[in-house]
Amino acid sequence: MTHVFLLSLLLQLGTARGASPAATFCVHVDSTRREVILTAGPFRVAAADHAMSGMHGGGGGGGSEQHGEVLVQRFSWPASVWVRGYRLRLFDARGRALPRRWIHHLYVVDFDRRELVYPIAQRVFGMGRETPDVMLRSTIGIPVSAGHELGLYLMWDNDTGAEVDDVYLELAFRWTASSQHPSPLQVFPFFVDAHVALGSDWSFEVPPGGGSATYEFTLPISGRLRMAGGHLHDHGLTLRLEDGLTGVPLVTLRAQRDSSGRLLRVPYRILAVRDSGPHLVAGRRYRLVATYDNPTPRPLAAVMGTLAGLFAPDSPERWPSVDAEDPTFELDRRLLTTSHPGGGAQAGACHERR
């Protein structure tokens, strides 16, 4: 018999734009399908104002604007498992599919584990409107422990020109049991942004003719990058991770666009099919470069360039621990908690809609 663990929470979003006041949020563990399933809704999604579509903080800024990021819910992760993939769908009150492109981006934060590159809460998972579902082999996984405090954030991009009511979201994470033998290869999320501005807007501007943004960084531990994907906006060309000393490209992701420059997708790459992926060395300097074309006579405002992937540490036990007293970590946590509308924490009934 299928065992399903159901944790039900009531979203108290008040007057925040982007969700109905009576919206609900559920976390299910389905042991037969081996999935942790997050369900939220109904949302009231306003028509997008693309002049404002980049106004968010990449997980650190945000605000009360109707098209900014929304904290859907903070919740306790229900099971100690190895996450190896996800699927996302939007649907209406009758269960009919809605366009996934209405989500500009969505991400999950683990407040009990920090990032590798930055001393901030770990972005366990993130996707843009161009990101496909991902499913890895059962021999690889991200360990997530029961009881970790997580948060789900999203930003809408409803391109219909009219407000849409009764929108539901389902995000399902496929998992492998922690008792599996042999244990899966242990990987962790890898995240670096081309224009980091914690507490402010992480986007940047591209002049007519095109341009780029770069960010240089070092790592506290060594390991191999096993998978890479990314997030760009319209007119985005490439995301390139390169050696900061030699300039040699290590990973290059090329955007797929239509004839007008509109972004279709940024394909993710499995880097360990023929080898073990590029080895990144602790203390060595690396550089992320996000490049854009701009055929218009005006600057492209509020664009982004983010590389996300999976990193296999040489020594997983040396992953840097959370320092709650670090001012950068505390600022990030405070912003993620206070600068996004929504995210009530009261328990209540939740009826599953599948």
VENUR-V66684 format. One record per backbone hydrogen bond with DSSP energy under -1.0 kcal/mol. CO is the residue of the C=O (numbers start at 0). NH is the residue of the N-H. E is the energy in kcal/mol with one decimal. If there is no record, write none. Layout:
BEGIN
{{CO;NH;E} {CO;NH;E}}
END
This chain:
BEGIN
{{2;30;-2.1} {4;28;-2.0} {6;26;-2.5} {8;24;-2.4} {12;15;-2.3} {19;22;-1.8} {22;10;-1.3} {23;40;-1.9} {24;8;-2.6} {25;38;-2.3} {26;6;-3.0} {27;36;-2.6} {28;4;-1.9} {29;33;-1.1} {29;34;-1.8} {33;174;-2.7} {34;29;-3.0} {35;172;-3.3} {36;27;-2.5} {37;170;-2.9} {38;25;-2.8} {39;168;-2.9} {40;23;-2.9} {41;19;-1.6} {42;166;-2.0} {44;163;-2.7} {48;51;-2.7} {51;54;-2.3} {53;55;-2.1} {56;59;-1.4} {64;67;-1.8} {69;153;-2.2} {72;151;-2.5} {74;149;-3.2} {76;146;-3.1} {80;143;-2.6} {81;175;-2.4} {82;141;-2.9} {83;135;-2.6} {84;173;-1.7} {86;171;-2.7} {88;169;-2.5} {89;97;-2.5} {90;167;-3.2} {91;94;-2.1} {95;91;-2.0} {98;101;-1.4} {99;102;-2.0} {101;156;-4.0} {103;128;-1.6} {104;154;-2.4} {105;126;-2.6} {106;152;-2.7} {107;123;-1.3} {107;124;-1.3} {108;150;-1.9} {109;112;-1.1} {109;121;-1.3} {112;121;-3.3} {117;119;-1.7} {119;114;-2.8} {121;109;-3.3} {121;123;-1.2} {124;107;-2.6} {126;105;-2.5} {127;130;-1.9} {133;85;-2.7} {136;139;-1.5} {138;184;-3.3} {140;186;-2.2} {141;82;-2.9} {143;80;-1.8} {144;147;-1.8} {147;76;-2.8} {148;110;-2.7} {149;74;-2.7} {150;108;-2.6} {151;71;-2.3} {151;72;-1.2} {152;106;-2.3} {153;69;-3.3} {154;103;-2.0} {154;104;-1.4} {157;47;-3.3} {163;44;-2.9} {166;42;-2.8} {167;90;-1.9} {168;39;-2.4} {169;88;-2.2} {170;37;-3.2} {171;86;-2.0} {172;35;-2.5} {173;83;-2.6} {175;81;-2.5} {176;179;-1.7} {184;140;-2.2} {187;310;-3.2} {189;308;-2.5} {191;306;-2.7} {196;199;-2.6} {203;302;-2.6} {205;299;-3.0} {206;209;-2.2} {210;291;-2.9} {212;289;-2.7} {214;287;-2.7} {216;285;-2.8} {218;282;-2.0} {221;313;-2.4} {222;279;-3.2} {223;311;-3.2} {225;270;-2.7} {226;309;-1.8} {227;268;-3.3} {228;307;-2.3} {230;305;-2.0} {232;235;-2.0} {234;292;-2.7} {236;254;-2.8} {237;290;-2.3} {238;252;-3.0} {239;288;-2.5} {240;249;-3.5} {240;250;-1.8} {241;286;-2.6} {242;246;-2.4} {247;242;-2.5} {250;240;-2.9} {252;238;-2.2} {255;263;-3.2} {255;264;-1.6} {257;260;-1.8} {260;234;-2.9} {261;257;-2.0} {264;255;-3.1} {268;227;-2.3} {277;224;-2.3} {279;222;-2.1} {280;283;-1.8} {284;243;-2.2} {285;216;-2.4} {286;241;-2.8} {287;214;-1.9} {288;239;-2.6} {289;212;-1.9} {290;236;-2.9} {291;210;-1.8} {293;208;-3.2} {299;205;-2.4} {302;203;-2.3} {304;193;-2.8} {305;230;-2.2} {306;191;-2.3} {307;228;-3.5} {308;189;-2.5} {309;225;-2.6} {309;226;-1.2} {310;187;-2.5} {311;223;-2.3} {314;317;-2.3} {315;318;-1.8} {322;325;-2.0} {325;329;-2.7} {326;330;-2.2} {327;331;-2.4} {328;332;-2.6} {329;333;-2.5} {330;334;-2.6} {331;335;-2.6} {332;336;-1.3} {333;337;-2.8} {334;338;-2.1} {340;70;-1.7} {345;9;-2.8}}
END
